[in-house]
């Protein structure tokens, strides 16, 4: 029953993408398309500047994902294995940031980005999200469980902290890195509100923003086009999750076992 409830909206989205708008609005609604059509997909790929919007989404989501995998690993290693004053206070700050709604920081973050001249740039879309608190927490909890003897042996051999991180810690962090990468990519690929505000010209629109702006008019909405766009948007997410599912489950299961 739970599986049916979870899958039903996605099945409805897929089937509605092959319906004309009139049939999508029909009351009572129909599950299977009475007059299947590919017009929604033709409009999506022909009328919209789809390659540009898709490329923008790929650039932003990939850059933020790679940034989180690098910086969250560095921060997690420092908070888990390095001794320095204020370490516990910094970790408490990371936990507190997890409890603050992102909407509460939306306006000051936009003001900060604008003051730096990053509005309507890829920098403004990417830089504010390069080190998410959740990513720091995931990496810190996993690295905390790695044996200190491995790190001490590397230090005895003369390795510095960056070399230890790159050659000892990172190779052991496959599951949490996969988890962090998938969660971050999902969040940025589907992000709508921040790109809507920061991207002020068409050449900087990501796919969700472009799809919403071009399919929802002043008086009516093209729900068939929206459904077709949603299907196209979700395909890369499903592929990535299918490939990395085993690592994601393992990373979530292991993270948090040590305090």
PyMOL commands that set and color helices and strands:
alter all, ss='L'
color gray80, all
select helices_A, chain A and resi 2-16+21-24+39-46+50-81+87-99+102-115+122-129+133-144+148-156+161-172+174-189+193-198+202-204+207-215+223-254
alter helices_A, ss='H'
color red, helices_A
deselect
rebuild
show_as cartoon
